[in-house]
């Protein structure tokens, strides 16, 4: 159990580290995601293929998974775009709005009742982001792009849960990364005409950070979380992943000293979001205890 906790926190820490990499890599957001997808897709096909974890998938499911990969690619592009327009801390605070959009979109897509408490907590998170948005005018563009990223980030995990009912995780991820790569490749000419990059070619240091992003923060992080999921409850996993923005913001403070450039309104909004995460954790604990009592 102790090993599983370490694996889960390592996976969440690595997820939070992706924001730092967004600033360390000197490419625009589209090229960062394109190179990441190339490296990740090739690695997954080789790794999962050699270990026999790739299974046959119906063509119809491949097309659907690939389409969701396109949504994931747009999510990453807008996430790194938010970092470029603002900074890592602002982008990660906006990422916290994923809960609000999930509370809206999951009931709609899965045709189930809305959870009023999740909607309320999500609205409080949006209000906290607006607090930052309203008073930190320097970051308005980054916040808008970050909100779009949060909306897209709420969609593809919902679809993934549906796919996992009939497709194993490794096959789904390999096809999803490939679909995201094909979609982004098709969109690149249009995107780059709107936002022409100063340089599309990674430097030597960029290649190093891209490999860290793809191999460590994507492939390895996935393996760590998958191993931890076998031994930990849904409550523990959900609560721990809420720490992703926290880890990322702490890292941004340490690496880039971003705390020197943020106003008190940022800290006020972030404090509200932290309170929401704590309340959400308590709710998850209560629900898990109720389920255990019901099943005993």
Backbone torsions as a table, in degrees:
resi	resn	phi	psi	omega
1	UNK	NA	-41.3	179.1
2	UNK	-61.2	-41.8	179.1
3	UNK	-61.8	-39.7	179.9
4	UNK	-64.8	-39.5	177.0
5	UNK	-61.7	-43.7	179.8
6	UNK	-63.1	-43.2	179.7
7	UNK	-62.0	-43.1	-178.7
8	UNK	-65.9	-46.5	-179.8
9	UNK	-65.8	-34.1	176.2
10	UNK	-64.0	-41.4	179.0
11	UNK	-64.1	-41.9	-179.9
12	UNK	-68.9	-40.0	177.2
13	UNK	-60.9	-43.4	179.5
14	UNK	-64.9	-36.5	176.5
15	UNK	-63.2	-40.5	177.3
16	UNK	-68.0	-28.0	-178.8
17	UNK	-71.6	-18.6	-179.3
18	UNK	-61.5	-30.8	177.2
19	UNK	-64.8	-40.5	177.4
20	UNK	-61.0	-42.4	-179.5
21	UNK	-63.3	-30.1	178.6
22	UNK	-60.9	-28.2	177.1
23	UNK	-91.4	-30.3	-178.0
24	UNK	-73.5	-27.7	-179.8
25	UNK	-87.0	122.5	-174.3
26	UNK	-90.8	56.8	174.7
27	UNK	-130.2	161.5	175.2
28	UNK	-75.5	168.3	-170.0
29	UNK	-59.1	-36.7	-177.8
30	UNK	-68.5	-41.9	179.8
31	UNK	-68.7	-36.1	176.7
32	UNK	-57.2	-49.8	-177.4
33	UNK	-68.2	-37.4	-179.1
34	UNK	-62.9	-49.2	178.5
35	UNK	-64.2	-38.6	178.1
36	UNK	-60.3	-45.0	-179.2
37	UNK	-66.1	-39.6	178.1
38	UNK	-59.2	-51.2	-176.8
39	UNK	-66.0	-44.5	-177.4
40	UNK	-66.3	-45.3	-178.4
41	UNK	-62.2	-47.9	179.5
42	UNK	-61.1	-43.9	-179.4
43	UNK	-62.1	-44.0	-178.3
44	UNK	-66.2	-41.7	178.8
45	UNK	-62.0	-41.9	179.4
46	UNK	-70.3	-48.9	-175.7
47	UNK	-65.7	-51.9	-178.2
48	UNK	-70.5	-31.5	178.0
49	UNK	-68.0	-45.3	-178.5
50	UNK	-67.7	-29.3	179.7
51	UNK	-92.2	3.9	175.7
52	UNK	71.4	23.9	-177.2
53	UNK	-94.6	-7.2	177.7
54	UNK	-83.5	128.7	-179.2
55	UNK	-115.6	161.9	179.1
56	UNK	-68.6	135.1	-178.6
57	UNK	-125.1	137.6	178.9
58	UNK	-62.7	145.5	-178.0
59	UNK	-56.5	-40.8	-179.4
60	UNK	-60.7	-41.4	178.9
61	UNK	-69.7	-36.7	177.7
62	UNK	-58.6	-44.4	-179.9
63	UNK	-64.1	-41.4	179.9
64	UNK	-68.0	-44.8	179.4
65	UNK	-63.1	-41.2	178.0
66	UNK	-62.0	-38.9	178.6
67	UNK	-64.3	-40.6	177.1
68	UNK	-66.8	-32.4	173.6
69	UNK	-60.0	-34.6	175.3
70	UNK	-63.8	-40.0	176.5
71	UNK	-63.6	-42.6	178.8
72	UNK	-62.1	-40.7	179.2
73	UNK	-61.7	-43.1	178.1
74	UNK	-64.6	-37.0	176.8
75	UNK	-59.6	-46.0	-179.3
76	UNK	-68.1	-38.9	179.0
77	UNK	-61.8	-46.1	179.9
78	UNK	-70.0	-32.2	176.8
79	UNK	-62.8	-49.8	179.2
80	UNK	-70.1	-29.7	174.3
81	UNK	-62.8	-39.7	177.7
82	UNK	-62.1	-38.5	177.2
83	UNK	-64.4	-43.0	-178.0
84	UNK	-67.1	-37.8	-179.1
85	UNK	-78.9	-28.0	-178.9
86	UNK	-124.5	-105.2	173.7
87	UNK	-161.1	-179.8	-175.6
88	UNK	-63.3	-44.1	-176.2
89	UNK	-62.0	-46.1	179.5
90	UNK	-63.6	-44.0	179.9
91	UNK	-60.3	-40.1	-178.0
92	UNK	-74.1	-33.4	174.1
93	UNK	-63.5	-42.5	177.3
94	UNK	-63.1	-33.9	178.6
95	UNK	-59.3	-26.6	178.9
96	UNK	-63.1	-18.2	178.6
97	UNK	-72.3	-5.7	176.8
98	UNK	-54.1	-40.0	-179.5
99	UNK	-60.4	-40.6	179.4
100	UNK	-64.2	-48.1	-178.8
101	UNK	-67.9	-33.3	176.3
102	UNK	-65.1	-40.9	180.0
103	UNK	-62.8	-26.4	178.4
104	UNK	-88.4	-48.7	-170.6
105	UNK	-78.1	-34.0	-177.7
106	UNK	-62.5	-47.4	176.5
107	UNK	-62.0	-35.3	-179.8
108	UNK	-68.0	-47.7	-175.7
109	UNK	-73.9	-32.3	-178.2
110	UNK	-102.2	3.6	175.9
111	UNK	52.8	58.6	177.1
112	UNK	-135.0	164.9	-175.8
113	UNK	-64.2	150.9	175.4
114	UNK	-72.2	145.3	173.8
115	UNK	-95.1	108.7	-173.4
116	UNK	-62.7	-38.3	-179.3
117	UNK	-66.0	-41.4	177.7
118	UNK	-64.0	-39.0	176.6
119	UNK	-62.8	-42.4	179.8
120	UNK	-63.2	-46.6	179.5
121	UNK	-63.8	-37.3	177.6
122	UNK	-65.0	-40.9	178.4
123	UNK	-65.2	-36.6	177.3
124	UNK	-64.7	-39.6	177.0
125	UNK	-62.0	-44.5	177.6
126	UNK	-61.3	-39.9	178.8
127	UNK	-63.3	-38.6	179.0
128	UNK	-66.0	-40.5	177.6
129	UNK	-65.3	-38.6	177.9
130	UNK	-63.7	-34.7	177.8
131	UNK	-58.4	-44.2	177.8
132	UNK	-68.5	-46.1	-177.9
133	UNK	-57.8	-42.6	-172.8
134	UNK	-69.6	-35.3	-173.5
135	UNK	-104.9	-24.1	176.0
136	UNK	-98.8	77.3	-173.1
137	UNK	-68.1	-19.5	179.6
138	UNK	-64.5	-22.0	-173.2
139	UNK	-110.2	15.5	-173.4
140	UNK	-61.0	-44.3	179.5
141	UNK	-62.6	-44.8	178.5
142	UNK	-61.6	-36.1	179.5
143	UNK	-69.8	-42.6	178.7
144	UNK	-60.7	-46.8	178.9
145	UNK	-64.0	-37.4	178.6
146	UNK	-65.2	-36.6	176.9
147	UNK	-66.0	-41.2	175.6
148	UNK	-60.5	-41.7	178.7
149	UNK	-61.8	-41.4	179.5
150	UNK	-64.1	-40.1	177.5
151	UNK	-61.5	-47.1	179.2
152	UNK	-65.8	-36.5	179.5
153	UNK	-67.0	-22.4	177.6
154	UNK	-79.5	-22.2	-172.9
155	UNK	-79.2	-51.3	-168.9
156	UNK	-69.2	-28.2	173.8
157	UNK	-66.0	-31.2	178.0
158	UNK	-64.5	-46.4	177.7
159	UNK	-66.0	-36.6	-179.1
160	UNK	-60.8	-39.3	179.1
161	UNK	-62.1	-34.0	177.4
162	UNK	-69.3	-41.4	179.9
163	UNK	-65.5	-37.5	-174.9
164	UNK	-67.9	-10.4	175.2
165	UNK	-71.0	-19.8	-178.2
166	UNK	-136.6	-3.7	179.9
167	UNK	-129.3	136.5	178.5
168	UNK	-71.5	158.2	-170.9
169	UNK	-60.3	-45.6	-175.9
170	UNK	-61.6	-44.6	179.7
171	UNK	-64.7	-41.1	179.7
172	UNK	-62.1	-45.4	-178.2
173	UNK	-65.3	-41.6	-179.5
174	UNK	-62.6	-45.4	179.2
175	UNK	-70.4	-32.7	-179.5
176	UNK	-68.7	-43.3	177.2
177	UNK	-62.9	-38.8	179.1
178	UNK	-66.1	-44.0	177.9
179	UNK	-62.2	-40.8	177.1
180	UNK	-62.9	-39.3	179.2
181	UNK	-65.5	-44.6	179.8
182	UNK	-63.6	-44.3	-179.6
183	UNK	-62.9	-47.1	-177.5
184	UNK	-67.6	-36.4	177.9
185	UNK	-61.3	-40.2	179.1
186	UNK	-68.3	-31.8	-177.4
187	UNK	-85.8	-17.4	-173.0
188	UNK	-57.2	-44.7	-179.7
189	UNK	-57.7	-42.4	179.1
190	UNK	-68.5	-45.3	-177.6
191	UNK	-62.4	-44.7	-177.0
192	UNK	-71.7	-21.5	173.9
193	UNK	-71.8	-29.8	176.6
194	UNK	-81.0	-41.2	-176.7
195	UNK	-126.7	75.2	-177.3
196	UNK	-63.9	129.8	-179.5
197	UNK	-80.4	155.4	175.9
198	UNK	-74.7	-31.2	-179.6
199	UNK	-156.1	118.3	-179.9
200	UNK	-86.8	-4.7	-174.1
201	UNK	-101.0	126.0	179.3
202	UNK	-67.2	142.3	171.9
203	UNK	-78.5	176.9	179.4
204	UNK	-60.2	-42.4	178.7
205	UNK	-67.7	-36.8	177.0
206	UNK	-60.4	-42.9	178.1
207	UNK	-59.6	-40.4	178.6
208	UNK	-61.9	-46.6	-179.7
209	UNK	-69.7	-33.5	176.6
210	UNK	-64.2	-39.0	177.2
211	UNK	-67.0	-38.1	174.9
212	UNK	-61.9	-44.7	-179.7
213	UNK	-61.3	-45.1	-175.5
214	UNK	-78.9	-48.0	-172.8
215	UNK	-82.0	-41.8	-174.5
216	UNK	-92.2	-49.0	-175.0
217	UNK	-83.9	-9.1	178.1
218	UNK	-114.7	-69.9	-174.3
219	UNK	-65.8	-51.7	-177.0
220	UNK	-67.8	-41.0	178.6
221	UNK	-60.1	-39.1	177.0
222	UNK	-61.5	-43.9	-178.8
223	UNK	-65.2	-40.3	178.1
224	UNK	-61.6	-47.9	-178.5
225	UNK	-66.1	-36.3	179.3
226	UNK	-64.3	-41.4	178.7
227	UNK	-67.1	-39.4	-179.7
228	UNK	-67.1	-35.6	-177.9
229	UNK	-61.9	-23.0	-179.4
230	UNK	-72.0	-18.1	-172.4
231	UNK	-121.5	-11.1	-174.7
232	UNK	-114.7	155.8	-179.0
233	UNK	-77.5	163.6	177.7
234	UNK	-61.2	-36.8	179.1
235	UNK	-59.1	-49.2	-178.0
236	UNK	-61.0	-43.2	-179.1
237	UNK	-64.7	-49.3	-179.3
238	UNK	-60.8	-43.4	-177.9
239	UNK	-67.1	-41.2	-178.4
240	UNK	-65.9	-39.5	-179.7
241	UNK	-68.0	-18.4	173.4
242	UNK	-65.9	-17.6	-178.8
243	UNK	-81.8	-6.1	-177.6
244	UNK	-54.9	-50.3	178.3
245	UNK	-63.9	-32.8	-179.4
246	UNK	-65.3	-49.4	177.8
247	UNK	-57.8	-45.4	-177.4
248	UNK	-62.6	-42.5	-178.9
249	UNK	-68.4	-40.1	176.8
250	UNK	-61.2	-42.7	177.5
251	UNK	-62.6	-40.6	178.8
252	UNK	-63.8	-36.7	177.2
253	UNK	-64.9	-41.6	-176.8
254	UNK	-72.8	-48.5	-172.2
255	UNK	-78.0	-46.2	-173.1
256	UNK	-109.6	1.3	-179.6
257	UNK	55.5	37.3	-175.9
258	UNK	-66.5	-19.0	179.2
259	UNK	-61.3	-21.5	179.7
260	UNK	-74.0	-18.1	-173.0
261	UNK	-110.8	2.5	-176.7
262	UNK	-102.8	141.5	-177.3
263	UNK	-84.7	172.8	177.1
264	UNK	-63.5	-26.0	178.8
265	UNK	-66.2	-33.8	175.6
266	UNK	-62.2	-48.0	-177.6
267	UNK	-66.0	-34.8	176.8
268	UNK	-64.5	-46.5	178.1
269	UNK	-63.7	-40.9	179.9
270	UNK	-65.7	-38.0	178.2
271	UNK	-62.5	-39.7	177.3
272	UNK	-62.9	-43.1	179.9
273	UNK	-64.2	-38.8	177.1
274	UNK	-61.4	-40.7	177.4
275	UNK	-62.9	-39.5	176.9
276	UNK	-61.0	-43.3	179.7
277	UNK	-62.6	-39.7	178.8
278	UNK	-65.2	-45.3	178.7
279	UNK	-62.6	-42.1	178.5
280	UNK	-61.0	-39.7	177.3
281	UNK	-62.3	-41.9	178.1
282	UNK	-64.2	-38.3	178.1
283	UNK	-65.1	-43.7	178.3
284	UNK	-61.9	-40.5	178.2
285	UNK	-61.6	-42.6	-179.6
286	UNK	-64.7	-41.3	179.3
287	UNK	-65.4	-38.9	178.6
288	UNK	-65.7	-40.7	178.2
289	UNK	-63.9	-37.4	179.1
290	UNK	-66.6	-39.9	179.0
291	UNK	-66.6	-39.6	177.8
292	UNK	-63.4	-41.6	179.4
293	UNK	-65.2	-38.9	-179.1
294	UNK	-68.2	-36.5	-177.1
295	UNK	-86.5	-9.5	-177.4
296	UNK	-82.1	NA	NA
